[in-house]
Each structure stands twice: as C-alpha cells, then as structure tokens.
Amino acid sequence: MAKYSSYQHALLPLHNYTKQHMQGVAVAASDVVKPADVQGESGLAAETLPAMGTPVEEVWATGLLDDCDCGELCCNVFWCAPCMLGRIHATAVNNQPGKVDLRVCCIVPTAAALGEGIRWALLLTYGIGPDIGNLFSWVATSAFTEEHRTAIRKTYGIQGTSCNDCLTSWFCTGCAMCQHYRELAHRGNDPGLTIRCARQQEPVVHIVIAQPAYIPLVE
C-alpha cells in the first residue's frame, strides 16, 4: 500500500496538468511539469512535458538540387525567368495563385535593357563595355527570389534564416526558383503552370491527434 501511495504521489502533478488542459485552462510555460516536480518517495520521475502551443518548424518539401527530376520546370525557369518570377510573386507574396504579377515580369527585362544601354554608352565613349545588362538582370532576379523565399518560409513555418535565404537566392537563383515553385504546388497553391515533378507529392494534410482520455486519480 505504501508503494502504491508513492506512485500516486509521483503522478499527481501530471494528473493536475492533464485535468487543467482537459478543462480548457491555459497552462503557462513556467507551469510545465518537470522531472523534479514528480519525483516522490519511489524515486520515479516522469518525462518533461512540452509547453502547449509550441510551433514546430517544417522543412522544404523538396531539396534545392532536385531540379533534374523535372526538366519542364527547369526549362521554364531558364528560358522565361521573368514570367516564372511573376507567377511565384503573385502566389507567394500577393496570395493570388494562378495569377501573374506583370510588374515583376517587366522589372527584370527593363533592368537588363538599362544595363545594355549603359554598356553601349561606355563602349562608344571609352571603348570598353562590361556586361552590365546581365549584371542588372541577375541583381533584379536574385532580389525577387530572396523576397519569395523569405515569404514562403515565413508563411509555412519552414526552418531557415535570413542569411541562408540571401545566400541561396543570390548564388543559386535558378535552383531556388524551381524549389519555390515545387513548394507552392506541394502546399496546394500551384502558381499556374500545372507542372508535376517526380518528387512533388500531394498537398500536405495535417493530422490532428486527439487528446488521451482523462483518467481520474484518487487524491
């Protein structure tokens, strides 16, 4: 009987925590049951319970270098990057799946044309003409790609940092754009090209696990 009483004493804080949660009472992080709180005469300790409502970070549905599994998507990014940027921007930033942000589509070629104009001006004036057009185009494309990556990551709670977003978007722009499209399609927000990639799964379905049944203890 004494041994049973010690077990009951050890489980009493856990019982109170479960009782409060089942009754809808908010439990602060400081009230989480710790092993030391439930360690009684028996020497047994329960596991630490996580704070309620703690967000769990997700990961990208596909890898950054999974482009080879979807040649059609790679061709769209390579041959028509401004259009792809416009579609991703409309979906990730404007929350308009299937639409195209014409503003984004026009900025990239305009930046390239401006760079080419500066290049020819330098060529005719000083006899040198660095490839400023491609430089301006790369800067505009990478800047939008970084904005899209940050927006997608924050919207869906994907793990990562702003520094990682910057490095990935500026030094692996094409692969990042492909990954962004696959992620949006995986989440059920297809940007509008209806491209199905080999590693692209069905939209995510979140399963809610029911709370365990409340078993009263004799206090």
N, C-alpha and C positions, 0 to 999 in steps of 0.2 A: 504493500500500500504506500509506503514511504517513497519507493522508487517511482510509482505511478504519479504521485504528487509532484515529484521533482520534474518529471516530463511535462506535466501540465503547467507548472510554473514557468518552464522554459518556453512553451508555446503561447503563453498568454499575451505578450506584446504583439506577436504575429496575428493572433486572433483579434485583438483590438484594431490593428491596422486593416485587416480584411473587413471587419464589421463596419468601420468608418467608410471604407471605399464602397461597400455594397449599399450603404445608405446615402451615397452621393456627397459625403463630406470631403472637402478638399483637404489634401494632406500636403504640407509643405515639405521641401527637400530636407529641412532640418529634422523633420519628424520621421524620416525613413529609419526602419528598424535596422540596427547594426548588430553584428555578432555578439558584441559585449553586452548588449541590452537583453539578449535572450539566453545568456549563458547562466544557468542556475546551478543548483547543487549537483545535478547529474553530470556537469562538465560538458554537456552538448551545446552546440551553438548553431543557429540557423544561418543560412546564407543572407548576405546583404540584399535588400530589396531595392531595385532601381526607382528613382523618382518618377512619379506619374507624369506623362506628357513629355518625356524627354524625346526630342526628334532624333530619328535615325537617318544618317546620311546615306544616299544611294550612290550607285556607280553608273558610269555610262553603259548603255545597253550594248554597244559595240566598241571595239578598240579603235584607236586612232589610225592604225595601219591596216584596217580591214577593207580598204578600197578595192583590192584586187578581186574581191568576191562580187563586185557589182560594176562591170565595165560601163554600163549605160550611164550610171551616175557619174563616174569619172569623166566621161566624155562631155556631159552637160556642164560640169564644173570647169573643164579645160577650155571648151570652145565657147561657152556662154556664161562666164563667171558673173557679169553684171546682172543677168536675168536670174541666176541662182541666188545671188545676194538679195535681190529684190523679193524673191519668194520667201526666203528664210527670214528676212527682216519683217515682212508682213505677218508671218506666223509667230515668230519668237518675241518680237517687240510690240507690234501693233495688235497682236491677238486676233488676226484675221486669216485663218487657214485657207489656203487655196487662192489667195489674192497675190498681187504683185505690187510692191512699192515702187512706183515709177521714179520717185525722187532718188532712191538708191541706184536704180538702173542707170540713171542719167549722170550721176555724180562721177562714177568711175571712168566712163569714156571721156567725159568732159575734162577730168584731171589729166588723162592721157593726152588729149588734144592740146591742152595748155602746156604740158611738158614738151610736146613736139614743137610747138610754136617757139618756146624759149630755146630749144635746141637749134632750130634753124636760124634764129636770130643770132645766137652765138657763133654758129658756123659761118654765116655770111659776114659777121663783123670781125671776128677774131680768128677764123679759120679752124676752130675747134667746136665739136658738137657732141658732148656726152649724151648718153641715152637717158635724158631726163623724163621722156614720156613714159617709159616703162617704170621708172622710179616713182613717179607720181601715181601711176596706176596701182603699183604694189602697195604704196602707203595707204591709198584710199581703200583698197580691198582688205588689207590687213586690219585697218581701224574698224571697219564694219564687222569683220569676222570676230574681232575681240569683243565688240559690243554684243554680238549674237551669243557668243559662248558664255559670257557672264550672265546674260539674261536667261538662257536655258538652264544654266547651273543653279541659279537662284530660284527659278520657277519650280523646278522639280527636286530641289534639295540634293543635288549631286555634289559629292565631295570634291574639293579642289580649292585653289587660292587664286587671287587676282594676278599674282606673279606668274603662276602656271598658265592662266588664260592668255596673258600677254605673250609669253614665250611661244606657246603653241600656235597662236593666231598669226604671229609675225614671221615665224621661221618654218612653219609647216601649214601654210594657209590653205592649200588645196585639200589636204587630208582633213583639216579641221572642218572645212565647209561640208565635205562628204559626211563626216561624223555628225555634224549638226543636223543635216537632212535626215539621216537614219534615225537619230534620236527623236526628232519631232514626229516622224512617221511611226516609230515604235510606241510613242505616247498617244497615238490616235489623232495627231494633228498634222496630217500629211500636207506639205507645202503646195501640193497641186500637180506634181508630175506623175504620181501613181507608179513610182518605180519600186519594185520589190526586190530587195537584195537577199543574197543567200543566207546571211546571218541575221537578217531582220526578222524578229519574232512578232507574234501577235501583240496587240496593245496590252499594257500592263494591267493586271487585275489584282487589286489589293484585297486580301482576305482578312476579315476581322475575326479574331479568335474570341470566343465567348469566355466570360469570367467563370472561374470554378465555382461550384455550388458552395453556398455558405453552410458550414457545419458548426453549430454552436458548441461551445465547450462549457463545462461546469466550472464556474468561478468559485 
